[in-house]
């Protein structure tokens, strides 16, 4: 009886791990190879996390550790055949101040961009996106995508310190149908 109970516990654990995946392997391959996916950011990690943590620790509901949770918001990077659209928050040092409050964050729409997807061992992808018409601000964006759809995004900019985001990719058709 005890052995049966242990086997059932292990089976439930494997099912729970499988159910927690954002996409399956075939869907991830289809989305990345087809240049048609949405990266949904769930947390941000600024490069100067010590300075950001010092500021955030003085605020109500203080966060520490340099990771900023982005729950309840729709911060996304949309990639498709027509272009790349970004709407991501920015935390860190900017070397040129925005002219208006609407210019904060990493927000752009690019129709001209280079896209390179390299498949690595174990099914991981490294996707490099270089927008060519964003007024020289965003130089490159690198996505590390697992077969389950979890991803990290690293943004390198001319006018700001680098920042990384964690999240997952999803199918834009499924988002539109919700």
C-alpha positions in Angstrom: 0.0 0.0 0.0 2.8 2.4 0.9 4.6 1.6 -2.4 1.4 2.4 -4.3 1.0 5.6 -2.5 4.5 6.7 -3.4 4.0 5.8 -7.0 0.8 7.9 -7.1 2.6 10.8 -5.5 5.4 10.7 -8.1 2.8 10.5 -10.9 0.9 13.5 -9.6 4.1 15.4 -9.4 5.0 14.7 -13.0 1.5 15.7 -14.1 1.7 18.9 -12.2 5.1 19.8 -13.8 3.7 19.0 -17.3 0.6 21.1 -16.6 2.7 24.1 -15.5 4.4 24.5 -18.9 3.4 27.5 -20.9 3.5 25.8 -24.2 4.5 22.4 -25.4 7.6 21.7 -27.4 5.9 21.6 -30.8 4.1 24.9 -30.2 7.3 26.6 -29.1 9.1 25.5 -32.3 6.2 26.7 -34.4 6.0 30.1 -32.7 9.8 30.8 -32.7 10.5 29.4 -36.2 7.4 31.2 -37.6 8.4 34.6 -36.1 5.0 34.9 -34.5 4.8 35.1 -30.7 4.2 37.3 -27.7 6.7 37.6 -24.9 4.8 38.3 -21.6 7.0 39.8 -19.0 6.3 38.8 -15.4 9.4 40.3 -13.7 12.2 42.8 -14.4 15.8 42.8 -13.3 17.5 46.1 -13.7 21.3 46.2 -14.1 21.9 48.5 -11.2 19.7 46.5 -8.8 21.5 47.8 -5.7 20.4 51.4 -6.5 16.9 50.4 -7.5 16.5 48.3 -4.3 17.6 51.2 -2.2 14.9 53.4 -3.7 12.2 50.7 -3.6 12.9 49.7 0.0 11.7 53.2 1.1 8.3 52.7 -0.5 5.2 51.0 1.0 5.1 47.2 0.2 8.9 47.3 -0.3 10.5 44.8 -2.7 14.1 43.7 -2.3 16.6 41.7 -4.2 16.7 43.6 -7.4 13.7 41.7 -9.0 10.6 43.8 -9.7 7.4 41.7 -10.1 5.2 42.9 -12.9 2.0 41.1 -11.8 -1.4 42.6 -12.9 0.1 44.3 -16.0 0.3 43.5 -19.6 3.9 44.2 -20.5 4.7 42.5 -23.8 7.0 42.2 -26.7 5.1 41.2 -29.8 7.0 39.6 -32.7 5.4 38.8 -36.1 6.2 38.9 -39.8 5.1 42.6 -40.1 7.2 43.9 -37.2 8.2 44.1 -33.5 6.1 46.0 -31.0 7.4 46.6 -27.4 5.6 47.9 -24.4 7.9 47.2 -21.4 8.6 49.1 -18.3 12.1 50.4 -17.6 13.9 50.6 -14.2 17.4 51.9 -14.2 19.7 54.7 -15.2 18.8 56.6 -18.4 21.5 58.8 -20.0 19.0 60.9 -21.9 15.8 62.0 -20.2 12.5 61.5 -22.1 10.8 64.6 -23.4 7.4 63.6 -22.2 6.0 61.2 -19.6 4.6 59.0 -22.4 8.2 58.3 -23.6 9.2 56.4 -20.5 9.8 52.6 -20.6 10.8 50.6 -23.6 8.0 51.4 -26.1 8.5 51.2 -29.8 7.1 49.7 -33.0 9.6 48.6 -35.7 8.8 47.4 -39.2 12.4 46.9 -40.1 14.3 44.5 -37.9 16.7 41.5 -38.1 15.7 38.2 -36.5 17.9 35.3 -35.8 16.8 32.1 -34.0 19.4 29.6 -33.0 18.2 26.3 -31.7 20.5 24.9 -29.0 20.9 21.5 -27.3 17.8 20.3 -25.4 15.5 22.4 -27.6 16.3 25.8 -26.2 16.3 28.8 -28.5 18.4 32.0 -28.5 16.5 34.6 -30.5 18.3 37.9 -31.4 16.2 40.8 -32.6 17.8 44.0 -33.8 15.3 46.8 -34.6 16.6 49.1 -37.3 14.2 52.0 -37.1 13.9 52.9 -33.4 15.8 56.1 -33.4 19.0 54.4 -32.2 17.6 53.7 -28.7 17.2 49.9 -28.6 20.3 48.2 -30.1 19.4 44.6 -29.6 17.0 42.2 -27.7 18.0 38.7 -26.9 15.4 36.1 -25.9 16.4 32.8 -24.3 13.4 30.5 -24.7 13.0 27.0 -23.2 11.0 24.2 -24.9 8.2 24.8 -22.4 7.8 28.4 -23.4 9.5 30.1 -20.5 11.8 32.9 -21.6 14.2 35.7 -20.5 14.6 38.9 -22.4 17.8 41.0 -22.3 17.6 44.5 -23.8 20.7 46.5 -24.7 20.2 50.2 -25.4 22.3 53.2 -26.4 20.7 55.6 -24.0 20.0 53.4 -21.0 21.6 50.7 -18.9 20.7 47.1 -19.8 17.7 45.4 -18.3 16.5 41.8 -18.2 12.9 40.5 -18.0 11.6 37.0 -17.2 8.3 35.7 -18.5 6.9 33.3 -21.1 5.9 33.3 -24.7 2.4 32.6 -26.0 0.5 32.3 -29.3 -0.9 35.7 -30.4 -4.0 33.9 -31.8 -4.9 32.5 -28.4 -4.5 35.9 -26.8 -6.8 37.5 -29.4 -9.5 34.9 -28.8 -9.6 35.5 -25.1 
